[in-house]
Amino acid sequence: PPFIASTLHNSLQRGVIQSSKRRERLISLTKMMKSELRELGLKTNSNKMPIASFSVGNYQTSLKLYNNLLEKGVWIPLIRYPTPDSDGVFRMSVNAEHKETQVAYVFNTLNSLI
């Protein structure tokens, strides 16, 4: 029936528009995250994926930073590979639902602790 076709058409158009806006937002937040990491002097990948890894030195330094971040309400997973000489690597990501203020808080907190 025409009313179902019209409803479906409108829903699909809204979904495509919303999806496009979400994609643009994710791209913007990804650029922000990687730019902020570089401004802190941390090396990270330069791809367009919304995931970034970084290291801050030896494992004890990384573990101290991890715990200090947790105390401030910031959780960035610290991954330690199962080798004796692994220093650990932080791996963080953003998604389209994050707010700029949330991302800014993470980097302000990182900046105060590094």
C-alpha positions in Angstrom: 0.0 0.0 0.0 1.1 3.6 -0.7 1.2 4.6 3.0 3.7 1.8 3.8 5.8 2.7 0.9 5.8 6.3 1.9 6.7 5.5 5.5 9.5 3.2 4.4 10.9 5.8 2.0 10.9 8.5 4.7 12.5 6.2 7.2 15.2 5.2 4.8 16.0 8.8 3.9 16.3 9.8 7.5 18.5 6.8 8.2 20.8 7.7 5.3 21.0 11.3 6.4 21.6 10.4 10.0 24.2 7.8 8.9 26.0 10.4 6.9 26.1 12.8 9.8 27.3 10.1 12.1 30.1 9.2 9.7 31.2 12.9 9.4 31.1 13.2 13.2 33.2 10.0 13.6 35.8 11.3 11.1 36.0 14.6 12.9 36.4 13.0 16.4 39.0 10.6 14.9 41.1 13.5 13.6 40.7 15.3 16.9 41.9 12.2 18.9 45.0 11.7 16.7 45.8 15.3 16.6 45.6 15.6 20.4 47.9 12.5 20.8 50.5 14.0 18.5 50.3 17.4 20.4 51.1 15.5 23.6 54.2 14.1 21.8 52.8 10.6 21.6 53.4 8.6 18.4 50.3 7.0 16.9 49.1 5.6 13.6 48.1 7.9 10.9 45.3 5.9 9.3 41.7 7.0 9.3 40.5 4.3 11.7 38.9 5.6 15.0 41.4 3.5 17.0 44.7 4.8 18.2 47.6 3.1 20.0 50.3 4.8 21.9 53.1 4.0 24.4 54.6 6.2 27.2 57.7 4.2 28.0 58.4 1.2 30.2 55.6 -0.9 31.7 55.9 0.6 35.2 55.4 4.1 33.8 52.5 2.9 31.7 50.9 1.1 34.6 51.2 4.3 36.8 49.6 6.4 34.1 46.8 3.8 33.6 46.0 3.8 37.4 46.1 7.7 37.5 43.8 7.9 34.6 41.4 5.5 36.3 41.4 7.7 39.4 40.3 10.6 37.2 37.5 8.6 35.6 39.3 7.9 32.3 39.6 4.3 31.1 42.1 3.7 28.2 42.9 0.0 28.1 46.5 -0.8 28.7 47.5 -3.9 26.7 50.6 -5.9 27.6 51.7 -8.5 25.1 52.7 -11.8 26.7 56.5 -11.3 26.2 59.0 -10.6 29.0 60.1 -7.2 27.4 56.6 -5.9 26.6 56.2 -2.3 27.8 52.5 -2.2 27.2 50.5 -0.1 24.8 47.4 2.0 25.4 44.7 1.5 22.8 41.8 4.0 22.6 39.0 4.6 20.3 36.2 7.1 19.7 32.7 6.6 18.3 30.1 9.0 16.9 28.3 9.1 20.2 31.2 10.7 22.0 30.9 14.4 22.7 33.8 16.8 22.1 33.8 17.7 25.8 34.4 14.0 26.6 37.3 13.8 24.2 38.7 17.1 25.5 38.4 15.8 29.1 40.4 12.7 28.2 43.2 14.8 26.6 43.2 17.4 29.3 43.6 14.6 31.9 46.3 12.9 29.8 48.2 16.2 29.5 48.1 16.8 33.2 49.5 13.3 33.9 52.2 13.0 31.3 
